[in-house]
Amino acid sequence: MSLVTLTLAIPVLAAALLRSPWRALAHDSAQHVFFGACVAMLMLWTMQVDFGSGLTLHLLGITTVTLMFGWPLALVAGAIVTLGSPLAGLAAWDQTAAVFLSQCAVPVAISWQIYRLSLRRLPHNFFIYIFICAFLGAALAIGAATFAQFLLWRLDGGVSGPETAALIRFLPLYAYPEAFINGFVMTGLVVARPHWVASFDDSIYLHGK
């Protein structure tokens, strides 16, 4: 399974590296924000419940990072945090590719698609941006990440019935905090530091009404 997940993870990360707007990180201040976001994500990942067999549930924070930097840099940030997880004792090294796919690639894809869908289909409104892109996006992202992790571990034969039941019970307890934290942080950012948020445009969400 590690070979399969590694085969899937490498092209995903390669695409992120190739498409990342590296010029956006040219200034020291932008780099500080980016790596600060990585540290904040790693801190959130420490708030986890271990169900055994490497199956865990933890806060992600990656919806905020996706909205701040776009999907390519969000995946790069996720890769950095994923590599930091074994060093912090949060995961085993042989699970790195699976963790990157389930806890980074999947929630980033969900978060970005919700943002793009809202931009195309919904009114361009500040509150819609916060509640749909940040709040709802984060809740759906952690749900999708948990399902992806379960599926990868299940295919590997590493998940038992009791572990599955426990995971289902705990997911709602993490989905709301995940949604609240991302919604709260994004509200603060677009009000106080809108230039840090690549997906938020004043001319669209405020002045374009």
C-alpha positions as CSV (number, residue, x, y, z in Angstrom):
1,M,0.0,0.0,0.0
2,S,2.9,2.4,0.7
3,L,4.1,2.0,-2.9
4,V,0.6,2.7,-4.3
5,T,0.1,5.8,-2.2
6,L,3.6,7.0,-3.0
7,T,2.9,6.5,-6.7
8,L,-0.2,8.7,-6.3
9,A,1.3,11.3,-4.0
10,I,4.4,12.1,-6.1
11,P,2.5,13.4,-9.2
12,V,0.1,15.4,-7.0
13,L,3.0,17.1,-5.2
14,A,4.9,17.6,-8.5
15,A,1.9,19.4,-10.0
16,A,1.7,21.6,-6.9
17,L,5.4,22.5,-7.1
18,L,5.2,23.2,-10.8
19,R,2.1,25.4,-10.5
20,S,2.9,27.2,-7.3
21,P,3.2,31.0,-7.6
22,W,6.6,31.2,-6.1
23,R,6.9,34.9,-6.8
24,A,4.2,35.4,-4.2
25,L,6.7,34.2,-1.6
26,A,9.5,36.4,-2.8
27,H,9.4,38.8,0.1
28,D,10.3,37.9,3.6
29,S,7.0,39.0,5.0
30,A,5.1,36.6,2.7
31,Q,7.5,33.8,3.6
32,H,6.8,34.4,7.3
33,V,3.1,34.2,6.7
34,F,3.5,31.0,4.7
35,F,5.7,29.2,7.2
36,G,3.7,30.6,10.1
37,A,0.6,28.9,8.5
38,C,2.6,25.7,8.3
39,V,3.4,25.8,12.0
40,A,-0.2,26.6,12.9
41,M,-1.3,23.6,10.9
42,L,1.1,21.3,12.6
43,M,-0.1,22.5,16.0
44,L,-3.7,21.8,15.0
45,W,-2.6,18.3,13.8
46,T,-1.4,17.5,17.4
47,M,-5.0,17.7,18.6
48,Q,-5.7,14.2,17.5
49,V,-7.4,11.0,18.6
50,D,-5.6,7.8,17.7
51,F,-7.9,4.9,16.9
52,G,-5.1,2.4,16.4
53,S,-3.4,1.0,13.3
54,G,-2.3,4.5,12.3
55,L,-5.9,5.7,11.9
56,T,-6.3,9.2,13.5
57,L,-8.7,12.1,13.6
58,H,-7.4,15.6,14.1
59,L,-8.1,19.2,13.2
60,L,-6.7,20.2,9.8
61,G,-6.7,24.0,9.2
62,I,-6.0,23.4,5.6
63,T,-9.1,25.1,4.3
64,T,-7.8,28.4,5.6
65,V,-4.4,27.8,4.0
66,T,-6.1,26.9,0.7
67,L,-8.1,30.1,0.7
68,M,-5.0,32.1,1.7
69,F,-2.5,30.8,-0.9
70,G,-4.4,28.8,-3.5
71,W,-4.4,25.1,-4.0
72,P,-0.7,24.6,-5.2
73,L,0.9,26.3,-2.3
74,A,-1.6,24.8,0.1
75,L,-0.4,21.3,-1.1
76,V,3.2,22.4,-0.6
77,A,2.3,23.6,2.9
78,G,0.5,20.3,3.5
79,A,3.6,18.4,2.4
80,I,5.8,20.3,4.8
81,V,3.4,19.6,7.7
82,T,3.1,15.9,6.6
83,L,6.9,15.6,6.7
84,G,6.9,17.2,10.1
85,S,4.3,14.8,11.5
86,P,6.7,11.9,12.0
87,L,9.2,14.2,13.6
88,A,6.5,15.3,16.0
89,G,5.5,11.7,16.7
90,L,2.1,12.1,15.1
91,A,2.5,9.5,12.3
92,A,4.9,6.8,11.1
93,W,7.3,7.5,8.2
94,D,5.8,4.7,6.2
95,Q,2.4,6.4,6.3
96,T,3.7,9.7,5.0
97,A,2.3,9.4,1.4
98,A,-1.1,8.2,2.7
99,V,-1.3,11.0,5.2
100,F,-0.4,13.5,2.5
101,L,-3.1,12.2,0.2
102,S,-5.9,11.9,2.7
103,Q,-5.1,14.8,5.0
104,C,-3.8,17.3,2.4
105,A,-4.7,16.5,-1.2
106,V,-8.3,15.5,-0.6
107,P,-9.3,18.4,1.7
108,V,-7.4,20.9,-0.5
109,A,-9.3,19.7,-3.5
110,I,-12.7,19.9,-1.7
111,S,-11.9,23.4,-0.3
112,W,-10.8,24.8,-3.6
113,Q,-13.7,23.3,-5.5
114,I,-16.2,24.7,-3.1
115,Y,-14.6,28.1,-3.4
116,R,-14.6,27.9,-7.2
117,L,-18.3,26.7,-7.2
118,S,-19.4,29.6,-5.0
119,L,-17.5,32.1,-7.1
120,R,-19.3,30.8,-10.2
121,R,-22.8,30.0,-8.9
122,L,-23.5,32.1,-5.8
123,P,-23.8,35.8,-5.2
124,H,-20.5,37.5,-4.5
125,N,-21.1,38.4,-0.9
126,F,-18.8,38.6,2.1
127,F,-21.0,36.4,4.3
128,I,-21.4,33.8,1.6
129,Y,-17.6,33.7,1.2
130,I,-17.1,33.1,5.0
131,F,-20.0,30.6,5.6
132,I,-19.7,28.7,2.3
133,C,-16.0,28.8,1.5
134,A,-14.6,28.8,5.0
135,F,-17.2,27.3,7.4
136,L,-18.9,24.8,5.2
137,G,-15.8,24.1,3.1
138,A,-13.8,23.2,6.2
139,A,-16.6,20.9,7.5
140,L,-16.8,19.0,4.2
141,A,-13.0,19.0,3.9
142,I,-12.5,17.2,7.2
143,G,-15.3,14.8,6.4
144,A,-13.7,13.9,3.0
145,A,-10.3,13.7,4.6
146,T,-11.5,11.3,7.2
147,F,-13.3,9.1,4.6
148,A,-10.2,9.1,2.4
149,Q,-8.0,8.1,5.3
150,F,-10.4,5.3,6.3
151,L,-10.5,4.1,2.7
152,L,-6.7,3.9,2.3
153,W,-6.3,2.1,5.7
154,R,-9.3,-0.2,4.9
155,L,-7.8,-1.2,1.6
156,D,-4.6,-2.0,3.4
157,G,-6.6,-4.2,5.8
158,G,-5.6,-2.1,8.8
159,V,-9.0,-0.9,10.1
160,S,-11.3,-3.0,12.4
161,G,-15.0,-2.7,13.1
162,P,-14.6,-1.1,16.5
163,E,-12.1,1.5,15.1
164,T,-14.6,2.4,12.3
165,A,-17.4,2.8,14.8
166,A,-15.2,5.0,17.0
167,L,-14.2,7.1,14.0
168,I,-17.8,7.7,13.0
169,R,-18.7,8.8,16.6
170,F,-15.8,11.2,16.9
171,L,-16.1,12.9,13.4
172,P,-19.0,15.2,14.3
173,L,-17.0,16.3,17.4
174,Y,-14.2,17.4,15.1
175,A,-16.2,18.7,12.1
176,Y,-17.8,21.6,14.0
177,P,-14.5,22.9,15.6
178,E,-12.8,22.6,12.2
179,A,-15.6,24.6,10.6
180,F,-15.6,27.2,13.4
181,I,-11.8,27.7,13.6
182,N,-11.5,28.1,9.8
183,G,-14.5,30.4,9.6
184,F,-13.3,32.5,12.6
185,V,-9.7,32.8,11.3
186,M,-10.8,33.7,7.7
187,T,-13.2,36.3,9.1
188,G,-10.3,37.9,11.0
189,L,-8.0,37.7,8.0
190,V,-10.3,39.2,5.4
191,V,-11.1,42.1,7.8
192,A,-7.6,42.8,9.2
193,R,-5.2,41.3,6.5
194,P,-7.1,40.9,3.3
195,H,-3.8,41.1,1.3
196,W,-2.9,37.8,2.9
197,V,-5.9,36.0,1.3
198,A,-5.3,35.3,-2.4
199,S,-8.9,34.1,-2.9
200,F,-10.5,37.2,-1.5
201,D,-11.0,40.2,-3.7
202,D,-12.5,43.4,-2.2
203,S,-13.7,44.5,-5.7
204,I,-15.7,41.3,-5.9
205,Y,-17.0,40.6,-2.4
206,L,-17.4,44.1,-1.1
207,H,-17.3,46.8,-3.7
208,G,-18.8,44.7,-6.5
209,K,-22.2,44.2,-4.8
